[in-house]
Amino acid sequence: MNLLNPYISLPRASATESCPMERSRLNAVEEIAAGRYDEGLAALRAIDACRIDGLDPLLHLASIGIFEMNHCIELAHYEMALECAISVLNALHRVGDKRSLDFLALAVNLLYNLAMVYNLRNEFDVAEKGIEKCGKIVEKCYRRDAQRFEEASTAIMIAKAEIYKSRLKVSNVLMHYHATTELLLASYAKKDVKGVKRLISSMMNEGNTLLGIGNYKEATKCIARAIKIYKATFNEPDVEYLRMAISLAKAMANRPAHREAAIELLGSLRALAIRLGADDECATIDHLMNEPCPKTRFFDLLKGFSVFGLK
């Protein structure tokens, strides 16, 4: 997926280019379109939107948030991109005319960017939901201004295909890991230590892949099963066991009903990490223990808003 052309998210103003502030705004977007985000964003933030005739200050604020989100995506700072998305949503929620093409263009770009982020994070259910909603809005907008939304319409069709391909690729990887696990289970039955190690490795590959795509329930089951086999085969917990258990805690922490148990597990793992001298793992544990409860998925937030017609 490629980012949308930034001009689609540029709110229109009645002021002409003879207005210095409007000229500065257009120049800033040219910088962003050329990939010079620092210069463009700095110029946009310095603009007093109230001094530009016909420009809604809230739409101007939302457009800055979209461009900041674009920059974060290009830098692969996906968590920061989601923070930008929340600020855009808050600005759009306060806009008066929610039927204007400027408002809808920003909504389209927001939903498209979210689909892009979730696709890159392998959370395909959310990505597909976002791109579908995005497509519905563009379809309506295209009938009102085909020239402005033609490029976005094409980009969305391409994005749908790319998300499907990404999902298929990960599904194939999971099928491979699962098939390998089933084959290696015979080794576990025979108590072949080398075979058991391969089995555990395969199960952890499957579990960590499930964790990566946000299937926390199945990831918890898979990793817990691997740990059970590990404990039954090897006597003393080591760094390998510690890493497995940290993955289990990650999966549990993302399930609200299991978060408290995850924190307790992390506490015991921290003591083990200190005893083993595993400094990197100890730092990971500290980060997980201090991390706030995972935010409600962004599209859950959208359910409370009628601004995109998504109720």
Salt bridges, closest charged atoms under 4 A:
GLU17 OE1 - ARG23 NH1 2.31
GLU22 OE1 - ARG25 NE 2.91
GLU30 OE2 - ARG23 NH2 3.29
GLU31 OE1 - ARG36 NE 2.67
GLU68 OE2 - ARG45 NH2 2.90
GLU79 OE2 - ARG121 NH1 2.38
GLU83 OE2 - LYS295 NZ 2.93
ASP102 OD1 - ARG148 NH1 2.99
GLU123 OE2 - ARG121 NH2 2.86
GLU123 OE1 - ARG297 NH2 2.65
ASP125 OD1 - ARG167 NH2 2.42
GLU128 OE2 - ARG167 NE 3.04
GLU132 OE2 - LYS160 NZ 3.83
GLU139 OE2 - ARG143 NH1 3.93
GLU182 OE2 - HIS178 NE2 3.80
GLU206 OE2 - HIS178 ND1 3.30
GLU218 OE2 - LYS221 NZ 3.59
GLU281 OE2 - ARG243 NE 2.81
ASP286 OD1 - ARG270 NE 2.58
GLU291 OE2 - HIS287 NE2 3.77
ASP300 OD1 - LYS303 NZ 3.48
